[in-house]
Amino acid sequence: MSDPSTTAAERIRALAFELWDEAGQPEGHSERFWFKAERQIKAEEEGYDDALADTFPASDPPANSGIT
């Protein structure tokens, strides 16, 4: 997971640059790599949401803990 202090735009920019670099640094395709990075980050975030949907914070005790 990324650094929480990193903004969404910074994450997208870094990934877009990485994708562009891996593709051989083609000229004139900056928007293509930006949108691809946006889609990839959104898909990752949605995956985290799905994975955590049925969990609860560890700090919350179970409803029937037996502790009074």
Sine and cosine of phi, psi and omega as CSV:
sin_phi,cos_phi,sin_psi,cos_psi,sin_omega,cos_omega
0.00,0.00,0.40,-0.92,-0.07,-1.00
-1.00,0.08,0.21,-0.98,0.06,-1.00
-0.91,0.42,0.80,-0.60,-0.04,-1.00
-0.89,0.47,-0.37,0.93,-0.01,-1.00
-0.99,0.14,-0.14,0.99,0.03,-1.00
-0.98,0.18,0.77,-0.64,0.00,-1.00
-0.97,0.26,0.30,-0.95,0.02,-1.00
-0.86,0.51,-0.68,0.73,-0.01,-1.00
-0.89,0.45,-0.61,0.79,0.03,-1.00
-0.92,0.40,-0.64,0.77,0.04,-1.00
-0.90,0.43,-0.69,0.72,0.01,-1.00
-0.90,0.44,-0.71,0.70,-0.02,-1.00
-0.86,0.51,-0.72,0.70,-0.02,-1.00
-0.90,0.44,-0.69,0.73,0.00,-1.00
-0.94,0.35,-0.65,0.76,0.02,-1.00
-0.87,0.49,-0.67,0.75,0.04,-1.00
-0.90,0.45,-0.69,0.72,0.02,-1.00
-0.87,0.49,-0.71,0.71,0.02,-1.00
-0.90,0.44,-0.67,0.74,0.03,-1.00
-0.89,0.46,-0.69,0.72,0.00,-1.00
-0.90,0.44,-0.70,0.72,0.01,-1.00
-0.90,0.44,-0.47,0.88,-0.01,-1.00
-0.99,0.11,0.05,1.00,0.02,-1.00
1.00,-0.05,0.27,0.96,0.07,-1.00
0.85,0.53,0.78,0.62,0.01,-1.00
-0.93,0.37,0.62,-0.78,0.00,-1.00
-0.99,0.15,0.56,-0.83,0.13,-0.99
0.99,0.16,0.30,0.95,-0.03,-1.00
-0.81,-0.59,0.44,0.90,-0.09,-1.00
-0.87,0.49,-0.66,0.75,-0.01,-1.00
-0.90,0.43,-0.63,0.78,0.01,-1.00
-0.85,0.52,-0.70,0.71,-0.02,-1.00
-0.96,0.29,-0.55,0.83,0.05,-1.00
-0.89,0.46,-0.76,0.65,-0.03,-1.00
-0.92,0.39,-0.59,0.81,0.06,-1.00
-0.90,0.43,-0.66,0.75,0.03,-1.00
-0.90,0.43,-0.67,0.74,0.05,-1.00
-0.85,0.53,-0.74,0.67,-0.01,-1.00
-0.89,0.46,-0.67,0.74,-0.03,-1.00
-0.91,0.42,-0.69,0.72,0.00,-1.00
-0.92,0.40,-0.66,0.75,0.03,-1.00
-0.88,0.48,-0.68,0.73,0.01,-1.00
-0.89,0.45,-0.65,0.76,0.03,-1.00
-0.90,0.44,-0.70,0.71,-0.01,-1.00
-0.90,0.44,-0.65,0.76,0.03,-1.00
-0.91,0.41,-0.57,0.82,0.06,-1.00
-0.90,0.44,-0.64,0.77,0.05,-1.00
-0.90,0.44,-0.67,0.74,0.01,-1.00
-0.87,0.50,-0.71,0.70,0.00,-1.00
-0.90,0.44,-0.66,0.75,-0.04,-1.00
-0.92,0.39,-0.50,0.87,-0.07,-1.00
-0.99,-0.15,-0.01,1.00,-0.12,-0.99
-0.85,0.53,-0.61,0.79,-0.06,-1.00
-0.98,-0.20,0.32,0.95,0.01,-1.00
-0.97,-0.26,0.22,-0.98,0.09,-1.00
-0.71,-0.71,0.39,-0.92,-0.01,-1.00
-0.86,0.51,0.66,-0.75,-0.01,-1.00
-0.89,0.45,-0.38,0.93,-0.01,-1.00
-0.97,0.24,-0.27,0.96,0.01,-1.00
-1.00,0.04,0.87,-0.50,0.03,-1.00
-0.95,0.33,0.44,-0.90,0.08,-1.00
-0.85,0.53,0.45,-0.89,-0.05,-1.00
-0.87,0.49,-0.63,0.78,0.01,-1.00
-0.93,-0.36,0.94,0.35,-0.05,-1.00
-0.99,0.12,-0.27,0.96,-0.05,-1.00
0.99,0.12,-0.06,1.00,0.01,-1.00
-1.00,0.02,0.78,-0.63,0.00,-1.00
-0.92,-0.39,0.00,0.00,0.00,0.00
